[in-house]
Amino acid sequence: MLTIPAPMAAKWPDEPVHLRMRDVIVQKEWFLMVEALERELSNAGNTHSRAAHYHLGLMAVFFDRLVEKSPADTLQTRRRTSAARLVAAYSDLIARDYRKERGVADYANMLGVTATHRTRCCNQTCGKSALALLRDRINYEACVLLRETQTPVNEIAAQLGFVSAAYFTRSFASQTGITPSDFRKHGAPTQQFMPPS
C-alpha cells in the first residue's frame, strides 16, 4: 500500500486505473522505484525526505507513461462489457459489506448469478477470482487499521468478521508473509509490494 501525501496527489490520476504489468522488465523497474522510496523513508533527515518526494514524483511519471501505453479503447471496452459491469457491482457490494461475514456464494445470490459465472467474470475482467477480490478488500482494510489505529489485533479480527484472532493472523500472514503484529511494528516487507496485476 502506497499513501500519497496531499501535495503530491495532483500528480496521480483522479479516477482509479487498473494496469496489468505483465512485462518482467516493467515489474522490476517498479520494484526498484518502490525500494528506493522505502530506503529514503526509512532514514531520517531533511535530504532523505526531499529525496523521497522526488522518488514519488518519478513514480508518478512512470505510472503516467504506463497509462499512456495502455490502449484506452481496451480499458473502455472492458468497462462496457456485461462481465465488467457484474464485477463492478460485485466490487461495490464487497466494499460496502466486507465486514458482514458474507461468503462469495452470498454475494453471487445478491447479484442474481451463479458463483461460477461471477468468478469467471472476475477472472476474465481483472485476472483474479471472486474470493481473491474479497480477500484483497479485507486484507486492505486490515492493513489500514493496523497502520493507522492502535486497535488491538483481536478487535480488528472481530471487526473484519474473523471468528478468532488466530484465524485472522493466519489469513493475514498467508497474504502478506508477516503477522499483523509485525506489520504494525515494521510495515510490509519490500518484497510484498506487488505491482498491479
C-alpha positions in Angstrom: 0.0 0.0 0.0 1.4 3.4 -1.0 -0.1 6.5 0.6 0.4 9.7 -1.5 0.9 12.9 0.5 -1.7 15.6 -0.3 0.8 17.9 -2.1 1.7 15.1 -4.5 -1.8 13.8 -5.1 -2.4 16.1 -8.1 0.3 14.2 -10.0 -1.7 11.0 -9.8 -4.9 10.1 -11.6 -8.2 11.2 -10.1 -10.0 8.1 -11.3 -9.0 4.5 -10.4 -6.8 2.8 -13.1 -6.2 -0.9 -13.3 -2.9 -1.6 -15.1 -1.5 -5.0 -15.8 2.3 -5.0 -15.6 2.9 -8.3 -17.4 6.4 -7.3 -18.7 9.0 -8.5 -16.2 11.3 -5.6 -17.0 8.5 -3.1 -16.2 7.8 -5.0 -12.9 11.4 -4.9 -12.0 11.6 -1.2 -12.7 8.6 -0.7 -10.4 10.1 -2.8 -7.6 13.3 -0.8 -7.8 11.4 2.5 -7.5 9.4 1.2 -4.5 12.6 0.0 -2.8 14.4 3.3 -3.4 11.4 5.2 -2.0 11.3 2.9 1.0 15.0 3.3 1.6 14.7 7.1 1.7 11.6 6.9 4.0 13.4 4.6 6.5 16.2 7.2 7.0 15.6 10.4 9.0 16.7 13.8 7.8 15.8 16.6 5.5 17.7 15.3 2.5 16.0 11.9 2.8 12.6 13.5 3.0 13.4 15.6 -0.1 14.7 12.5 -2.0 11.6 10.5 -1.1 9.5 13.4 -2.5 11.4 13.2 -5.8 11.2 9.4 -6.0 7.4 9.7 -5.6 7.4 12.2 -8.5 9.3 9.7 -10.6 6.9 7.0 -9.7 4.0 9.3 -10.8 5.7 9.8 -14.2 6.3 6.1 -14.6 2.6 5.5 -13.8 1.5 8.1 -16.3 3.6 6.5 -19.0 2.1 3.1 -18.3 -1.4 4.6 -18.6 -0.5 6.3 -21.9 0.8 2.9 -23.3 -2.5 1.1 -22.2 -4.8 1.2 -25.1 -7.7 3.4 -24.0 -10.2 1.5 -26.2 -9.3 -1.7 -24.4 -9.9 -0.2 -21.0 -13.2 1.4 -22.2 -14.3 -1.9 -23.8 -13.5 -3.8 -20.6 -15.7 -1.3 -18.7 -18.6 -1.7 -21.1 -18.9 -5.5 -21.1 -21.5 -7.3 -19.1 -18.7 -9.1 -17.3 -17.2 -5.8 -16.3 -20.5 -4.4 -15.1 -21.1 -7.6 -13.0 -17.6 -7.3 -11.5 -18.1 -3.6 -10.8 -21.4 -4.4 -9.0 -19.6 -7.2 -7.0 -16.8 -4.8 -6.1 -19.3 -2.2 -4.9 -21.0 -4.9 -2.7 -17.8 -6.1 -1.1 -16.7 -2.5 -0.5 -19.9 -2.0 1.4 -20.4 -5.3 3.1 -17.0 -6.9 3.6 -17.4 -6.7 7.4 -20.7 -8.8 7.4 -19.1 -12.3 7.2 -20.6 -13.0 3.8 -19.1 -15.7 1.6 -18.7 -15.5 -2.1 -21.8 -17.5 -2.7 -23.8 -14.9 -0.7 -22.6 -12.2 -3.0 -23.4 -14.2 -6.0 -27.0 -14.7 -4.7 -27.3 -10.9 -4.1 -26.3 -10.3 -7.7 -28.6 -13.0 -9.0 -25.9 -15.0 -10.7 -24.2 -18.3 -10.0 -20.9 -18.2 -8.1 -19.2 -19.9 -11.1 -20.4 -17.3 -13.6 -19.4 -14.4 -11.3 -15.9 -16.0 -10.7 -15.5 -16.5 -14.4 -16.3 -12.8 -15.0 -13.8 -11.7 -12.2 -11.1 -13.8 -13.8 -11.9 -12.5 -17.3 -12.1 -8.9 -16.2 -9.3 -8.5 -13.7 -7.4 -11.7 -13.6 -8.5 -12.7 -10.0 -11.1 -15.0 -8.6 -14.1 -13.6 -6.7 -12.7 -15.0 -3.5 -9.3 -13.3 -4.1 -11.0 -9.9 -4.6 -12.9 -10.3 -1.4 -9.8 -11.4 0.5 -7.9 -8.4 -1.0 -10.5 -6.0 0.2 -10.5 -7.4 3.7 -6.7 -7.5 3.8 -6.5 -3.9 2.6 -8.8 -2.8 5.5 -6.7 -4.8 7.9 -3.5 -3.0 6.7 -5.2 0.4 7.1 -6.4 -0.5 10.7 -3.1 -1.9 11.7 -1.2 1.1 10.3 -3.5 3.9 11.3 -5.0 2.8 14.6 -3.9 1.3 17.8 -6.9 -1.1 17.9 -5.8 -4.5 19.3 -5.4 -7.2 16.8 -8.2 -9.3 18.3 -10.6 -6.4 17.9 -9.6 -5.9 14.3 -10.2 -9.6 13.7 -13.7 -9.3 15.1 -14.4 -6.1 13.1 -13.4 -7.9 9.9 -15.6 -10.9 10.5 -13.0 -13.4 11.6 -14.0 -16.0 14.2 -10.8 -15.7 16.1 -7.6 -13.6 16.2 -5.6 -16.7 15.4 -7.6 -17.3 12.2 -7.1 -13.6 11.3 -3.4 -13.9 11.9 -3.1 -17.0 9.7 -5.1 -15.4 6.9 -3.1 -12.1 7.1 0.2 -13.9 7.1 -0.7 -16.1 4.2 -1.4 -12.9 2.1 1.4 -10.7 3.3 4.1 -13.0 4.6 4.1 -11.4 8.0 1.9 -11.4 11.1 -0.4 -8.5 11.9 1.8 -7.5 14.9 4.9 -7.5 12.7 3.1 -5.4 10.1 2.1 -2.9 12.7 5.7 -2.6 14.0 7.6 -2.7 10.8 5.3 -2.2 7.8 5.1 -4.5 4.8 8.4 -6.2 3.8 9.8 -4.8 0.5 9.1 -8.0 -1.4 5.4 -7.7 -0.5 5.0 -4.5 -2.7 3.4 -6.2 -5.6 2.7 -4.3 -8.8 -0.9 -4.2 -10.0 -1.7 -7.4 -11.9 
